[in-house]
Amino acid sequence: MTRSAELNERRDVRSAGIWLAGLCLLAMLAVALGALWLIFAPQASGPAIGFARPDPAVDLAQFEASETRKLTSLGWSNRAAGLARIPIADAMSIMAAQGRLPQWPAGKAP
């Protein structure tokens, strides 16, 4: 290779541009890692999603009791919208008394 060819190649590629691109890439990587750390950092309010609960049977029993109370008691679902809840047994009695229950087609057994 001749001396003039080596000089032309050195002038065509500027090392400062390559270094600058590399530094920009490293800076973007650091910003992305920082953002991920902020998003997925452990919360101080309790265990993160996916951690085992200390006693799942107790949690399930509490949940079922809460749902049973909601299904068997009177209360507001959304007071501002005027939506109330009534016990299921009462709702079924009202529906039956009004004749709003679905009927089987005539002549067809279930």
N, C-alpha and C positions, 0 to 999 in steps of 0.2 A: 504494500500500500504506500502511496506517495505521501509526502509531507503535506501537500495542499489538500488532499482528500481528508486527512486527519483534522486539519484546521476547519474545513467546511463542516464536518460532522460535529465538532465541538461547538461551533457557532449555531448550528441548527437546533441543538437540544440545549435548553437552558436549565441548569440544575436548580436554580432558584424557584422556577415554576413547579418542578417536581416536589421539592421540599415544601412549598406552600400548599400544594394539593394534599400531601401526606399529613401536614399539620391540621388542615381543615377536616380531613377525614377523622383524625384522632379527636378533634374537638367535638365533632358531631357524635362520635361514639360515646364520649364522656357525657354529653348532654342526654343522650338516649338512656344510658345506664342510670344517670341521676333521676330522670323522670320515672323509670321503672322502679327504682328504689322508693321514691315518694309514693307511687301508686300502690305498691305491694308491701310496704312497710307494715310490721305487725301493729295492730290496733291496741290501744291501752284499755279499751272497754271490755275485752273478753277474748276468748280464743278465736282464732281465725276460722273461716269456713273450712270444713273438712276434718277438723280435729274431733276426736271421739269425745262424747259427752260423758261426764262422770258416772251418771246412773240413768241410762236411757229408759229403763222400765218406769222409773219415777216420773220422768219427763212425759212419757206416753200416757201414764195414768192421769197426770195433771191436765194434759191436753184433752183427753177424752172427757174428763169431768167438766172442763170449761165448755166444750162443745155440747155436752148433754144439757148443761144449764141453759145455754142459748136456745136449744131446741125445745125445751120444756118450760120456758118462762116468757112472760110478757116483757117487752122492752122496745126501745127505739133502735132501728137499724141506721136511720139517718133522720134525725129530728128536723134539720133545716128543710129537707125535702118532704117531710111528712110521712116517712116510711117507718112503719112499726112492724114488729114481729110478734107472732102469737104461737102458742104451743101447737105442735104438729097434730095432736089429737083433735084440738078445737078446729083447726083449719080443715081437717078431713071431714068433720061433722058438718061444718058450714057448707063445704062443697057438695056433700051428699044431700043435704037439705035443699040446696038450690038446684039440684039435678044437673050439676055441671061435670059429673064424672063421665069418663069415656065409656061407651057401651060397645059390646061385641056386636058385630054384624049379625043380622037375623039368620038363623040356620047354620051358623058356623060356630063350632065349639073351639075353645082355646087349645 
